[in-house]
Amino acid sequence: MIVVASKVYFIDVKSRKKNENLEVKLAKLFDKSGAASAISKGDLVAVKIHFGEPGNFRFIRPSHIRVIVDKIKELGAKPFITDTTGVGLTGGRGTAEKCLEAAAMHGYTPESLGAPIVVADGLKGFSGVKVKVNGLRLKEVEVAQAIAEADALVSLAHAKGHSRTGFGGALKNIGVGCLTKSGKAPLHLAMKPKIKVEVCNKCMKCVEFCPAKAIQLVDNHLKVIEEKCLWGCGCWTICPINAITSWSEMHHPRNSELSIRVADAASAIINLIGKDKVFFFNFAYDITPHCDCAAYADIPIVPDIGVLASKDPVAIDKASIDMINNSPGIPGSAVDELGVMEPGKDKLSALIDYPPFSYAKPQGGPDWKSMIEAAVKLGIGSDQYELIKVA
């Protein structure tokens, strides 16, 4: 079998004069990489970013997003900036209102980005479209409404580590970030929440909280009615005595399950919008051990690398992973603490022993390999790539 290497274009962050700054290089990257081929005049283009959790400060710079937005507008298309709410209603990005507050706090406004900002899954995160997918695990995915209605999709992902998938880039930005709350839940969780009757004191706080009225008194005990449960509201976070199964208790036994399901969901998004109507940029700077959904920002694990671009989400992620692992570690960072500073060491997998990731260690720790392998099996891209540096 002949494997065709996908083209991944790349710019570094070196700049010693005005016409070498990253904004100038980004415009060249957009042109040289063929990003324009995914966009037609008049298209409504979803520019998918991550707003960043309050408390985090390492995310894509607004001025860099603006370059991509301006390029899309030059093509006669209509870009809108978008992200989805996080799982749970109580978190820092739990509702559209909180998402927009977080976005503004991080400098993401219609004025700074040059395009409207739309929270794709609605006010509380349950507005979406169910899409059939022939995944390795999933057969149906609930896609956020605004993503489903877009004519084209440009993913702007911040390349970084992740406690469970090992790497957050193109696949995760669309495979998780383009779904509703109810769509995200089965990626992460093996079961719906249950009430622990031996612990529950029937304070009724969960009953008042549940927007689907899925928690009811049955035989004088509170019970989650699974058929009604929206599976993403976060009732487990509001019980004062922990009488509802926790996130860790509900999570899949192995992180590989989440990684595979991320690939399944990414394939659903790509098939829905069309393979020729999606394009991917990975911003490999401020490469933290953790996702942008963390409410803190640790020291980056390797020096800034640059920005990658490709129409292949698998190739761009594999190239990003290889460039991170082949970089020297930063003194004082997690990889220094873990003793994997040398170029060539798998720094992302080594994060299994990173103390803040202790909750993910019992499920196997960070697992980027399963995500890449699953995406290749699904036919949405290749793990073989040709890296082309744009001057």
Secondary structure, DSSP 8 states (H G I E B T S, - for coil): -----EEEEEEE---SSGGGSHHHHHHHHHHHHTGGGG--TT-EEEEE-----TT---S--HHHHHHHHHHHHHTT-EEEEEE---SSSSSTTSSHHHHHHHHHHTT--HHHHTS-EEETTTTTS--EEEEE---SS-SEEEEEHHHHH-SEEEEEEE-EEETTTEEESHHHHHHTTTB-HHHHHHHHBSS---B-TTT-----HHHHH-TT--EEEETTEEEE-TTT--S-S-GGGT-TT--B--HHHHB-SSHHHHHHHHHHHHHHHHHHH-GGGEEEEEEESS--SS-TTSSS----SS---EEEEES-HHHHHHHHHHHHHTS---TTSHHHHTT--STTS-HHHHGGG-GGGTTTGGGTS--HHHHHHHHHHTTS--S-EEEEE--
